[in-house]
């Protein structure tokens, strides 16, 4: 009798414990299946190739200086943008869709008091004015250049393998990067003759598509459970279709104008790395503060295309050709992350 009562009591106790445990388990949130990220970035571009001359700026009959697109304000760019991402489980694997859009980035340079100037066909885009007319005298030349870059990116990735908090993934990616350059040489009347104006516009578009592979990892074992670090590395081979169009005009010897365009398709390497610190705000919201770099070993740029082309606004043809340069983008970001 005692054994039967003991068995019954033990059975009731086990059932009560199981019910209590089940009740406790149901109150614990499950592992999040989806994550939404939205935030702001500050993006900067830096050309990595050699010097690309725009103007020869000096006084007639004396040594002058060459104005390069890679120096000073024209290459000191920066703009704000938006980054957004959606992460979730797809066919049992972690999948990600991520996009970046940046506002147009405008930079400019000017010299309102140049005494002499040379540019192609009156030498826009050459550092050596020896073969071109060098105009100067009592009048002044106002030289100016403006550069505008636009950037957008969209990628989709899916998990290949996972070890602990590290994950290898593969994906596809597209980039839309435009680079436009406008040049102006404007003179007042001088002993050369009446005032004249010469302009040049070089517009380059890049459309890149291709596969990428990468690895990312999370470091949770830090001093605070509310803070973690995440890092990633990506590499891709992008097929780039670059278009360049050049137009110019002048008033030397009468009004003249011309234009030309050219396109080229080629492969370019893409490399990206980033590090992010995550701060837990609530049980389902984090703040991410990060920094990332993106590098292309070949990308169509307006200064390189100007140097590859002929912008002759006085006599002779205008011919366009794609000029390529290595380009580095780097960005700081602050983002909010919601899990559910």
C-alpha atoms as a printed R data frame, in Angstrom:
    type eleno elety resid chain resno      x      y       z
1   ATOM     1    CA   UNK     A     1  0.000  0.000   0.000
2   ATOM     2    CA   UNK     A     2  2.792  2.367   0.917
3   ATOM     3    CA   UNK     A     3  4.583  1.627  -2.361
4   ATOM     4    CA   UNK     A     4  1.408  2.356  -4.345
5   ATOM     5    CA   UNK     A     5  0.886  5.663  -2.511
6   ATOM     6    CA   UNK     A     6  4.529  6.628  -3.051
7   ATOM     7    CA   UNK     A     7  4.290  5.827  -6.770
8   ATOM     8    CA   UNK     A     8  1.117  7.889  -7.089
9   ATOM     9    CA   UNK     A     9  2.650 10.832  -5.215
10  ATOM    10    CA   UNK     A    10  5.756 10.669  -7.378
11  ATOM    11    CA   UNK     A    11  3.623 10.593 -10.519
12  ATOM    12    CA   UNK     A    12  1.639 13.658  -9.402
13  ATOM    13    CA   UNK     A    13  4.858 15.484  -8.521
14  ATOM    14    CA   UNK     A    14  6.407 14.679 -11.915
15  ATOM    15    CA   UNK     A    15  3.268 15.836 -13.750
16  ATOM    16    CA   UNK     A    16  3.165 19.052 -11.721
17  ATOM    17    CA   UNK     A    17  6.842 19.719 -12.389
18  ATOM    18    CA   UNK     A    18  6.383 19.104 -16.108
19  ATOM    19    CA   UNK     A    19  3.387 21.441 -16.242
20  ATOM    20    CA   UNK     A    20  5.302 24.119 -14.341
21  ATOM    21    CA   UNK     A    21  8.288 23.740 -16.646
22  ATOM    22    CA   UNK     A    22  6.076 23.909 -19.719
23  ATOM    23    CA   UNK     A    23  4.430 27.042 -18.403
24  ATOM    24    CA   UNK     A    24  7.846 28.595 -17.750
25  ATOM    25    CA   UNK     A    25  9.098 27.600 -21.208
26  ATOM    26    CA   UNK     A    26  6.152 29.266 -22.929
27  ATOM    27    CA   UNK     A    27  6.955 32.586 -21.277
28  ATOM    28    CA   UNK     A    28 10.513 32.640 -22.665
29  ATOM    29    CA   UNK     A    29 10.755 34.429 -26.052
30  ATOM    30    CA   UNK     A    30 11.827 32.221 -28.933
31  ATOM    31    CA   UNK     A    31 14.955 32.888 -30.977
32  ATOM    32    CA   UNK     A    32 14.183 35.746 -33.412
33  ATOM    33    CA   UNK     A    33 13.477 34.571 -36.970
34  ATOM    34    CA   UNK     A    34 13.605 37.993 -38.649
35  ATOM    35    CA   UNK     A    35 15.681 41.140 -38.272
36  ATOM    36    CA   UNK     A    36 15.055 44.589 -39.777
37  ATOM    37    CA   UNK     A    37 17.879 47.157 -39.973
38  ATOM    38    CA   UNK     A    38 17.494 50.820 -40.939
39  ATOM    39    CA   UNK     A    39 20.033 53.595 -40.455
40  ATOM    40    CA   UNK     A    40 22.116 56.483 -41.752
41  ATOM    41    CA   UNK     A    41 25.594 56.374 -43.308
42  ATOM    42    CA   UNK     A    42 28.205 58.990 -44.134
43  ATOM    43    CA   UNK     A    43 29.984 57.907 -47.336
44  ATOM    44    CA   UNK     A    44 33.278 59.222 -48.736
45  ATOM    45    CA   UNK     A    45 34.955 58.458 -52.064
46  ATOM    46    CA   UNK     A    46 38.697 58.505 -52.739
47  ATOM    47    CA   UNK     A    47 40.337 57.873 -56.117
48  ATOM    48    CA   UNK     A    48 43.425 55.736 -55.795
49  ATOM    49    CA   UNK     A    49 45.189 56.116 -59.137
50  ATOM    50    CA   UNK     A    50 47.645 58.655 -60.477
51  ATOM    51    CA   UNK     A    51 47.191 62.378 -60.932
52  ATOM    52    CA   UNK     A    52 44.570 63.495 -63.471
53  ATOM    53    CA   UNK     A    53 45.164 67.061 -64.728
54  ATOM    54    CA   UNK     A    54 42.285 69.426 -65.437
55  ATOM    55    CA   UNK     A    55 43.810 72.876 -66.037
56  ATOM    56    CA   UNK     A    56 47.133 74.601 -66.494
57  ATOM    57    CA   UNK     A    57 46.970 77.730 -64.348
58  ATOM    58    CA   UNK     A    58 49.705 80.348 -64.559
59  ATOM    59    CA   UNK     A    59 50.957 83.618 -65.993
60  ATOM    60    CA   UNK     A    60 51.855 83.866 -69.666
61  ATOM    61    CA   UNK     A    61 55.577 83.468 -70.227
62  ATOM    62    CA   UNK     A    62 56.303 82.156 -66.715
63  ATOM    63    CA   UNK     A    63 56.064 78.681 -65.130
64  ATOM    64    CA   UNK     A    64 52.576 77.858 -63.925
65  ATOM    65    CA   UNK     A    65 50.928 75.102 -61.952
66  ATOM    66    CA   UNK     A    66 48.723 72.202 -62.937
67  ATOM    67    CA   UNK     A    67 45.345 71.683 -61.283
68  ATOM    68    CA   UNK     A    68 44.638 67.994 -60.661
69  ATOM    69    CA   UNK     A    69 41.310 66.314 -60.017
70  ATOM    70    CA   UNK     A    70 42.925 64.135 -57.339
71  ATOM    71    CA   UNK     A    71 44.062 67.043 -55.186
72  ATOM    72    CA   UNK     A    72 42.238 69.425 -52.895
73  ATOM    73    CA   UNK     A    73 38.516 69.932 -52.739
74  ATOM    74    CA   UNK     A    74 37.532 67.845 -55.786
75  ATOM    75    CA   UNK     A    75 38.663 64.611 -54.099
76  ATOM    76    CA   UNK     A    76 37.571 65.558 -50.572
77  ATOM    77    CA   UNK     A    77 34.060 64.225 -50.936
78  ATOM    78    CA   UNK     A    78 31.419 63.104 -48.479
79  ATOM    79    CA   UNK     A    79 27.653 62.611 -48.431
80  ATOM    80    CA   UNK     A    80 24.885 61.100 -46.336
81  ATOM    81    CA   UNK     A    81 22.784 58.100 -47.256
82  ATOM    82    CA   UNK     A    82 20.486 55.323 -46.052
83  ATOM    83    CA   UNK     A    83 21.254 51.648 -45.414
84  ATOM    84    CA   UNK     A    84 18.471 49.083 -44.911
85  ATOM    85    CA   UNK     A    85 18.471 45.296 -44.539
86  ATOM    86    CA   UNK     A    86 16.112 42.369 -43.948
87  ATOM    87    CA   UNK     A    87 17.489 39.134 -42.422
88  ATOM    88    CA   UNK     A    88 15.588 35.890 -41.921
89  ATOM    89    CA   UNK     A    89 15.472 32.122 -42.278
90  ATOM    90    CA   UNK     A    90 14.985 30.828 -45.811
91  ATOM    91    CA   UNK     A    91 14.851 27.067 -46.480
92  ATOM    92    CA   UNK     A    92 16.526 26.537 -43.137
93  ATOM    93    CA   UNK     A    93 19.401 28.913 -43.826
94  ATOM    94    CA   UNK     A    94 20.125 32.499 -42.883
95  ATOM    95    CA   UNK     A    95 19.300 34.850 -45.790
96  ATOM    96    CA   UNK     A    96 19.875 38.581 -46.143
97  ATOM    97    CA   UNK     A    97 18.716 41.382 -48.445
98  ATOM    98    CA   UNK     A    98 20.669 44.663 -48.027
99  ATOM    99    CA   UNK     A    99 20.671 47.987 -49.858
100 ATOM   100    CA   UNK     A   100 22.521 51.324 -49.694
101 ATOM   101    CA   UNK     A   101 21.554 54.598 -51.336
102 ATOM   102    CA   UNK     A   102 23.603 57.785 -51.010
103 ATOM   103    CA   UNK     A   103 22.614 61.330 -51.890
104 ATOM   104    CA   UNK     A   104 24.555 62.973 -54.750
105 ATOM   105    CA   UNK     A   105 28.002 64.016 -53.568
106 ATOM   106    CA   UNK     A   106 29.086 67.401 -54.998
107 ATOM   107    CA   UNK     A   107 32.574 68.890 -54.744
108 ATOM   108    CA   UNK     A   108 34.013 71.937 -56.501
109 ATOM   109    CA   UNK     A   109 37.178 73.946 -57.129
110 ATOM   110    CA   UNK     A   110 37.669 77.438 -58.559
111 ATOM   111    CA   UNK     A   111 40.274 80.131 -59.225
112 ATOM   112    CA   UNK     A   112 38.681 83.443 -60.282
113 ATOM   113    CA   UNK     A   113 41.999 85.197 -60.978
114 ATOM   114    CA   UNK     A   114 44.082 82.899 -63.193
115 ATOM   115    CA   UNK     A   115 46.387 84.910 -65.517
116 ATOM   116    CA   UNK     A   116 46.745 82.228 -68.179
117 ATOM   117    CA   UNK     A   117 45.196 78.883 -68.957
118 ATOM   118    CA   UNK     A   118 45.623 75.851 -71.171
119 ATOM   119    CA   UNK     A   119 43.240 72.955 -71.711
120 ATOM   120    CA   UNK     A   120 42.861 70.181 -74.399
121 ATOM   121    CA   UNK     A   121 42.468 71.592 -77.657
122 ATOM   122    CA   UNK     A   122 43.168 74.604 -75.462
123 ATOM   123    CA   UNK     A   123 44.085 72.095 -72.938
124 ATOM   124    CA   UNK     A   124 41.409 70.736 -70.593
125 ATOM   125    CA   UNK     A   125 42.849 67.509 -69.263
126 ATOM   126    CA   UNK     A   126 46.564 67.798 -69.977
127 ATOM   127    CA   UNK     A   127 49.433 68.709 -67.687
128 ATOM   128    CA   UNK     A   128 51.690 69.837 -70.538
129 ATOM   129    CA   UNK     A   129 50.541 72.976 -72.353
130 ATOM   130    CA   UNK     A   130 53.533 73.018 -74.729
131 ATOM   131    CA   UNK     A   131 51.537 71.834 -77.704
132 ATOM   132    CA   UNK     A   132 48.583 74.109 -77.114
133 ATOM   133    CA   UNK     A   133 47.889 77.822 -77.019
134 ATOM   134    CA   UNK     A   134 48.599 79.449 -73.675
135 ATOM   135    CA   UNK     A   135 46.400 82.514 -73.412
136 ATOM   136    CA   UNK     A   136 47.019 85.361 -71.043
137 ATOM   137    CA   UNK     A   137 47.593 89.042 -70.673
138 ATOM   138    CA   UNK     A   138 45.881 91.895 -68.972
139 ATOM   139    CA   UNK     A   139 42.600 90.020 -68.575
140 ATOM   140    CA   UNK     A   140 41.712 87.413 -65.971
141 ATOM   141    CA   UNK     A   141 40.534 83.842 -66.385
142 ATOM   142    CA   UNK     A   142 37.957 82.353 -64.042
143 ATOM   143    CA   UNK     A   143 38.543 78.594 -63.842
144 ATOM   144    CA   UNK     A   144 36.097 76.265 -62.141
145 ATOM   145    CA   UNK     A   145 35.399 72.546 -61.872
146 ATOM   146    CA   UNK     A   146 32.518 70.679 -60.275
147 ATOM   147    CA   UNK     A   147 32.327 66.931 -59.652
148 ATOM   148    CA   UNK     A   148 29.245 64.910 -58.652
149 ATOM   149    CA   UNK     A   149 29.145 61.237 -57.621
150 ATOM   150    CA   UNK     A   150 26.049 59.089 -57.025
151 ATOM   151    CA   UNK     A   151 26.144 55.652 -55.357
152 ATOM   152    CA   UNK     A   152 23.669 52.812 -54.815
153 ATOM   153    CA   UNK     A   153 24.095 49.119 -53.987
154 ATOM   154    CA   UNK     A   154 21.786 46.100 -53.593
155 ATOM   155    CA   UNK     A   155 22.799 42.587 -52.527
156 ATOM   156    CA   UNK     A   156 21.245 39.265 -51.581
157 ATOM   157    CA   UNK     A   157 23.152 36.612 -49.583
158 ATOM   158    CA   UNK     A   158 22.427 33.130 -48.249
159 ATOM   159    CA   UNK     A   159 24.297 31.045 -45.678
160 ATOM   160    CA   UNK     A   160 26.663 28.339 -46.899
161 ATOM   161    CA   UNK     A   161 27.926 27.012 -43.554
162 ATOM   162    CA   UNK     A   162 27.968 27.976 -39.881
163 ATOM   163    CA   UNK     A   163 30.409 27.228 -37.075
164 ATOM   164    CA   UNK     A   164 29.381 28.729 -33.750
165 ATOM   165    CA   UNK     A   165 28.735 32.430 -34.347
166 ATOM   166    CA   UNK     A   166 30.739 32.493 -37.608
167 ATOM   167    CA   UNK     A   167 28.985 32.166 -40.951
168 ATOM   168    CA   UNK     A   168 30.160 31.759 -44.544
169 ATOM   169    CA   UNK     A   169 27.796 32.998 -47.238
170 ATOM   170    CA   UNK     A   170 27.430 33.486 -50.982
171 ATOM   171    CA   UNK     A   171 25.376 36.044 -52.862
172 ATOM   172    CA   UNK     A   172 24.831 38.347 -55.820
173 ATOM   173    CA   UNK     A   173 25.280 42.112 -55.882
174 ATOM   174    CA   UNK     A   174 24.716 45.151 -58.041
175 ATOM   175    CA   UNK     A   175 26.200 48.660 -57.949
176 ATOM   176    CA   UNK     A   176 25.073 51.854 -59.688
177 ATOM   177    CA   UNK     A   177 27.846 54.473 -59.566
178 ATOM   178    CA   UNK     A   178 27.868 57.681 -61.639
179 ATOM   179    CA   UNK     A   179 30.699 60.228 -61.783
180 ATOM   180    CA   UNK     A   180 30.177 63.566 -63.581
181 ATOM   181    CA   UNK     A   181 32.682 66.380 -64.082
182 ATOM   182    CA   UNK     A   182 32.010 69.915 -65.397
183 ATOM   183    CA   UNK     A   183 34.804 72.332 -66.382
184 ATOM   184    CA   UNK     A   184 34.644 76.040 -67.206
185 ATOM   185    CA   UNK     A   185 37.245 78.584 -68.385
186 ATOM   186    CA   UNK     A   186 35.791 82.063 -68.654
187 ATOM   187    CA   UNK     A   187 37.833 85.194 -69.492
188 ATOM   188    CA   UNK     A   188 37.346 88.918 -69.342
189 ATOM   189    CA   UNK     A   189 38.509 90.988 -72.337
190 ATOM   190    CA   UNK     A   190 42.310 91.136 -72.554
191 ATOM   191    CA   UNK     A   191 45.124 91.879 -75.012
192 ATOM   192    CA   UNK     A   192 44.331 88.417 -76.417
193 ATOM   193    CA   UNK     A   193 41.055 89.827 -77.658
194 ATOM   194    CA   UNK     A   194 37.423 89.776 -76.540
195 ATOM   195    CA   UNK     A   195 36.402 87.584 -73.637
196 ATOM   196    CA   UNK     A   196 35.714 83.926 -74.336
197 ATOM   197    CA   UNK     A   197 34.163 80.934 -72.617
198 ATOM   198    CA   UNK     A   198 35.074 77.271 -72.929
199 ATOM   199    CA   UNK     A   199 33.166 74.434 -71.245
200 ATOM   200    CA   UNK     A   200 33.554 70.693 -70.917
201 ATOM   201    CA   UNK     A   201 31.213 68.064 -69.447
202 ATOM   202    CA   UNK     A   202 32.352 64.484 -68.812
203 ATOM   203    CA   UNK     A   203 29.667 62.041 -67.584
204 ATOM   204    CA   UNK     A   204 30.551 58.452 -66.617
205 ATOM   205    CA   UNK     A   205 28.140 55.734 -65.501
206 ATOM   206    CA   UNK     A   206 29.078 52.331 -64.045
207 ATOM   207    CA   UNK     A   207 26.653 49.400 -63.822
208 ATOM   208    CA   UNK     A   208 28.232 46.474 -61.965
209 ATOM   209    CA   UNK     A   209 26.665 43.035 -61.383
210 ATOM   210    CA   UNK     A   210 28.207 39.816 -60.161
211 ATOM   211    CA   UNK     A   211 28.678 37.120 -57.491
212 ATOM   212    CA   UNK     A   212 30.273 37.599 -54.089
213 ATOM   213    CA   UNK     A   213 31.376 35.387 -51.214
214 ATOM   214    CA   UNK     A   214 32.001 36.366 -47.620
215 ATOM   215    CA   UNK     A   215 32.311 35.514 -43.964
216 ATOM   216    CA   UNK     A   216 30.937 37.234 -40.893
217 ATOM   217    CA   UNK     A   217 31.215 36.574 -37.191
218 ATOM   218    CA   UNK     A   218 29.884 37.799 -33.867
219 ATOM   219    CA   UNK     A   219 31.859 38.153 -30.641
220 ATOM   220    CA   UNK     A   220 29.560 37.833 -27.636
221 ATOM   221    CA   UNK     A   221 31.944 36.885 -24.809
222 ATOM   222    CA   UNK     A   222 32.710 40.452 -23.816
223 ATOM   223    CA   UNK     A   223 32.640 42.197 -20.447
224 ATOM   224    CA   UNK     A   224 29.035 43.324 -20.921
225 ATOM   225    CA   UNK     A   225 26.170 41.119 -22.069
226 ATOM   226    CA   UNK     A   226 24.515 44.212 -23.574
227 ATOM   227    CA   UNK     A   227 27.370 44.791 -26.028
228 ATOM   228    CA   UNK     A   228 28.749 42.664 -28.865
229 ATOM   229    CA   UNK     A   229 30.979 43.064 -31.899
230 ATOM   230    CA   UNK     A   230 30.333 41.875 -35.443
231 ATOM   231    CA   UNK     A   231 32.734 41.843 -38.391
232 ATOM   232    CA   UNK     A   232 32.534 40.834 -42.038
233 ATOM   233    CA   UNK     A   233 34.690 40.342 -45.131
234 ATOM   234    CA   UNK     A   234 33.374 40.170 -48.710
235 ATOM   235    CA   UNK     A   235 34.986 39.641 -52.117
236 ATOM   236    CA   UNK     A   236 33.325 39.681 -55.515
237 ATOM   237    CA   UNK     A   237 33.967 39.656 -59.243
238 ATOM   238    CA   UNK     A   238 31.819 42.302 -60.900
239 ATOM   239    CA   UNK     A   239 31.005 42.670 -64.580
240 ATOM   240    CA   UNK     A   240 31.045 46.430 -65.164
241 ATOM   241    CA   UNK     A   241 29.433 48.249 -68.085
242 ATOM   242    CA   UNK     A   242 30.926 51.766 -68.195
243 ATOM   243    CA   UNK     A   243 29.537 54.531 -70.395
244 ATOM   244    CA   UNK     A   244 31.246 57.879 -70.954
245 ATOM   245    CA   UNK     A   245 29.816 60.897 -72.780
246 ATOM   246    CA   UNK     A   246 31.765 64.097 -73.384
247 ATOM   247    CA   UNK     A   247 30.437 67.434 -74.606
248 ATOM   248    CA   UNK     A   248 32.225 70.743 -75.001
249 ATOM   249    CA   UNK     A   249 31.821 74.175 -76.458
250 ATOM   250    CA   UNK     A   250 33.698 77.436 -76.858
251 ATOM   251    CA   UNK     A   251 33.610 80.933 -78.277
252 ATOM   252    CA   UNK     A   252 37.186 81.130 -79.565
253 ATOM   253    CA   UNK     A   253 37.090 81.904 -83.282
254 ATOM   254    CA   UNK     A   254 33.324 81.775 -83.227
255 ATOM   255    CA   UNK     A   255 30.889 79.503 -81.346
256 ATOM   256    CA   UNK     A   256 31.819 75.811 -81.519
257 ATOM   257    CA   UNK     A   257 30.416 72.686 -79.875
258 ATOM   258    CA   UNK     A   258 30.739 68.936 -80.131
259 ATOM   259    CA   UNK     A   259 30.149 65.669 -78.304
260 ATOM   260    CA   UNK     A   260 31.034 61.983 -78.347
261 ATOM   261    CA   UNK     A   261 30.298 58.847 -76.321
262 ATOM   262    CA   UNK     A   262 31.894 55.456 -75.746
263 ATOM   263    CA   UNK     A   263 31.137 52.322 -73.723
264 ATOM   264    CA   UNK     A   264 33.216 49.416 -72.439
265 ATOM   265    CA   UNK     A   265 32.413 46.203 -70.547
266 ATOM   266    CA   UNK     A   266 35.045 44.584 -68.326
267 ATOM   267    CA   UNK     A   267 35.528 42.616 -65.087
268 ATOM   268    CA   UNK     A   268 36.640 44.279 -61.878
269 ATOM   269    CA   UNK     A   269 37.426 43.019 -58.394
270 ATOM   270    CA   UNK     A   270 35.428 44.189 -55.377
271 ATOM   271    CA   UNK     A   271 36.528 43.876 -51.742
272 ATOM   272    CA   UNK     A   272 34.652 45.019 -48.628
273 ATOM   273    CA   UNK     A   273 35.271 44.810 -44.868
274 ATOM   274    CA   UNK     A   274 33.454 46.184 -41.863
275 ATOM   275    CA   UNK     A   275 33.233 46.169 -38.071
276 ATOM   276    CA   UNK     A   276 30.117 46.959 -36.011
277 ATOM   277    CA   UNK     A   277 29.457 47.438 -32.315
278 ATOM   278    CA   UNK     A   278 25.981 46.410 -31.116
279 ATOM   279    CA   UNK     A   279 24.349 47.932 -28.040
280 ATOM   280    CA   UNK     A   280 21.177 46.305 -26.684
281 ATOM   281    CA   UNK     A   281 18.466 48.886 -25.954
282 ATOM   282    CA   UNK     A   282 15.518 46.551 -25.324
283 ATOM   283    CA   UNK     A   283 14.949 42.812 -25.634
284 ATOM   284    CA   UNK     A   284 14.218 43.205 -29.367
285 ATOM   285    CA   UNK     A   285 16.061 46.399 -30.372
286 ATOM   286    CA   UNK     A   286 19.775 47.166 -30.830
287 ATOM   287    CA   UNK     A   287 21.750 50.182 -31.931
288 ATOM   288    CA   UNK     A   288 24.639 49.471 -34.337
289 ATOM   289    CA   UNK     A   289 27.613 51.793 -34.783
290 ATOM   290    CA   UNK     A   290 29.938 50.714 -37.561
291 ATOM   291    CA   UNK     A   291 32.627 51.483 -40.110
292 ATOM   292    CA   UNK     A   292 33.205 49.804 -43.486
293 ATOM   293    CA   UNK     A   293 35.456 50.117 -46.530
294 ATOM   294    CA   UNK     A   294 34.659 49.155 -50.138
295 ATOM   295    CA   UNK     A   295 37.351 48.916 -52.827
296 ATOM   296    CA   UNK     A   296 37.208 48.498 -56.624
297 ATOM   297    CA   UNK     A   297 40.431 47.825 -58.506
298 ATOM   298    CA   UNK     A   298 38.958 49.260 -61.758
299 ATOM   299    CA   UNK     A   299 36.080 51.713 -62.061
300 ATOM   300    CA   UNK     A   300 35.232 54.275 -64.731
301 ATOM   301    CA   UNK     A   301 35.855 57.816 -63.426
302 ATOM   302    CA   UNK     A   302 35.369 61.215 -65.024
303 ATOM   303    CA   UNK     A   303 38.945 62.552 -64.474
304 ATOM   304    CA   UNK     A   304 40.527 59.390 -65.930
305 ATOM   305    CA   UNK     A   305 38.058 59.441 -68.847
306 ATOM   306    CA   UNK     A   306 38.896 63.097 -69.529
307 ATOM   307    CA   UNK     A   307 42.583 62.212 -69.746
308 ATOM   308    CA   UNK     A   308 41.804 59.281 -72.070
309 ATOM   309    CA   UNK     A   309 39.674 61.446 -74.365
310 ATOM   310    CA   UNK     A   310 40.093 64.538 -76.536
311 ATOM   311    CA   UNK     A   311 38.119 67.590 -75.498
312 ATOM   312    CA   UNK     A   312 38.986 69.993 -78.281
313 ATOM   313    CA   UNK     A   313 36.538 72.858 -78.126
314 ATOM   314    CA   UNK     A   314 38.313 75.146 -80.592
315 ATOM   315    CA   UNK     A   315 39.258 73.014 -83.589
316 ATOM   316    CA   UNK     A   316 39.272 69.330 -84.322
317 ATOM   317    CA   UNK     A   317 37.034 66.522 -83.041
318 ATOM   318    CA   UNK     A   318 35.870 65.636 -79.555
319 ATOM   319    CA   UNK     A   319 36.479 61.920 -78.899
320 ATOM   320    CA   UNK     A   320 35.394 59.958 -75.808
321 ATOM   321    CA   UNK     A   321 37.064 56.940 -74.208
322 ATOM   322    CA   UNK     A   322 36.524 55.224 -70.850
323 ATOM   323    CA   UNK     A   323 39.275 55.914 -68.329
324 ATOM   324    CA   UNK     A   324 39.566 53.608 -65.296
325 ATOM   325    CA   UNK     A   325 40.941 54.120 -61.811
326 ATOM   326    CA   UNK     A   326 41.004 52.260 -58.510
327 ATOM   327    CA   UNK     A   327 38.411 53.733 -56.156
328 ATOM   328    CA   UNK     A   328 37.897 53.422 -52.392
329 ATOM   329    CA   UNK     A   329 34.612 54.154 -50.621
330 ATOM   330    CA   UNK     A   330 34.459 54.209 -46.843
331 ATOM   331    CA   UNK     A   331 31.513 54.881 -44.568
332 ATOM   332    CA   UNK     A   332 30.558 55.378 -40.930
333 ATOM   333    CA   UNK     A   333 27.059 54.316 -39.933
334 ATOM   334    CA   UNK     A   334 24.502 54.416 -37.114
335 ATOM   335    CA   UNK     A   335 21.600 51.978 -37.455
336 ATOM   336    CA   UNK     A   336 18.642 50.663 -35.473
337 ATOM   337    CA   UNK     A   337 17.952 46.910 -35.522
338 ATOM   338    CA   UNK     A   338 14.627 45.281 -34.596
339 ATOM   339    CA   UNK     A   339 14.249 41.506 -34.124
340 ATOM   340    CA   UNK     A   340 10.972 39.595 -34.073
